[in-house]
Amino acid sequence: MLGKFIESKEANPILTKHFVIVHLEMGAAKQSNPGTEKYLAQYEGQGKGAPFLAFLDARGKMIVNSLRGGTANIGYPGDPHEIDWFMVMLQQAAPKMSKKERAAIEVKLRSYRRK
C-alpha cells in the first residue's frame, strides 16, 4: 500500500520534489537490503514493525520518524490518527512544502482508508 501511495500520480510529484525516497527491505528475504538493521537501530525503528518511516536531513540526521509519541509506529498511515502523525512528519521534514501540496497528500492518504 505504501508503494502504491508513493507512486500515485497525486503524491509522487510532491514527494519527489521535497524528498529523495529510499526503500530498504527488512527481514531475511532474498530482496532484503544488507545493513537495514543498522539503519533501523540508528533511527529508532528496530523491532517497531513495518513499514517504518524516517525523514532525514541531507547529512543523514533524523528529523522525525513514524514513532507517534516516540513509541507507536504508525506504519502505513491508514487510520485517522496515523494520517495526522504523517502530516506532522511532513511539516517537520519539509517546512517549505506548500499548504496546497500537503492538502493533496492528505486527501490521497484519506482516500485509501482501511475498510
C-alpha positions in Angstrom: 0.0 0.0 0.0 2.8 2.4 0.8 4.5 1.9 -2.6 1.1 2.4 -4.3 0.7 5.7 -2.4 4.2 6.9 -3.1 3.9 6.1 -6.8 0.4 7.6 -7.2 0.0 10.5 -9.7 -1.2 12.7 -6.9 1.6 12.1 -4.3 4.7 11.2 -6.3 5.4 14.6 -7.9 5.1 16.3 -4.5 7.1 13.8 -2.6 9.9 13.6 -5.1 10.0 17.4 -5.2 10.8 17.5 -1.5 12.5 14.2 -0.7 14.9 11.6 -2.0 12.9 8.4 -1.4 14.9 5.3 -0.4 13.3 1.9 0.3 15.1 -0.5 2.5 13.6 -4.0 2.6 13.7 -5.7 6.1 13.9 -9.3 7.0 15.6 -12.5 5.8 14.1 -12.5 2.3 16.4 -12.5 -0.7 15.4 -9.0 -1.7 16.3 -7.6 1.8 18.9 -4.9 1.9 22.1 -5.8 3.8 22.7 -3.4 6.6 19.0 -2.5 7.1 19.2 -3.5 10.7 21.9 -0.9 11.3 19.7 1.9 9.9 16.7 0.6 11.9 18.7 0.8 15.1 20.2 4.2 14.2 16.7 5.8 13.5 14.9 4.0 16.4 12.9 1.6 14.3 14.4 -1.7 15.4 11.6 -4.1 16.4 8.9 -1.5 15.7 7.3 -3.2 12.8 7.0 -2.4 9.1 6.8 -0.2 7.3 9.0 2.1 9.4 9.4 5.6 8.1 12.2 8.1 8.8 12.8 11.5 7.4 16.4 12.6 7.3 18.3 15.8 6.5 21.0 15.9 3.8 23.6 14.7 6.3 21.6 11.7 7.4 20.4 13.1 10.7 16.9 12.1 11.6 14.3 14.9 11.6 11.3 12.7 12.5 10.3 9.1 12.3 7.0 7.2 12.3 7.0 6.6 16.0 4.0 8.6 17.1 4.6 9.7 20.7 8.0 8.2 20.5 6.8 4.6 20.9 4.0 3.5 18.5 4.9 3.0 14.9 2.2 4.3 12.6 3.4 2.0 9.8 1.4 2.8 6.6 -0.7 5.8 7.7 -4.2 4.5 7.1 -6.1 5.3 10.3 -7.0 8.9 11.0 -4.6 9.3 13.9 -1.8 7.8 11.8 -2.5 10.2 8.9 -2.5 13.0 11.4 1.0 12.0 12.6 2.2 11.6 9.0 1.1 15.1 8.3 3.1 16.3 11.3 6.1 14.4 9.9 5.7 16.2 6.6 5.5 19.6 8.2 8.7 18.9 10.2 10.6 17.3 7.4 9.6 19.6 4.6 8.6 23.0 6.1 8.7 24.6 2.6 6.0 22.2 1.3 3.0 24.3 0.5 -0.3 24.0 2.2 -1.8 23.0 -1.1 0.8 20.2 -1.5 0.2 19.0 2.0 -3.5 19.0 1.4 -3.1 16.9 -1.7 -1.1 14.4 0.2 -3.6 14.2 3.0 -6.6 13.8 0.6 -4.8 10.9 -1.2 -4.0 9.2 2.1 -7.5 9.5 3.4 -8.8 8.1 0.1 -7.0 4.9 0.9 -8.9 4.5 4.3 -9.0 0.9 5.6 -12.3 -0.8 5.1 
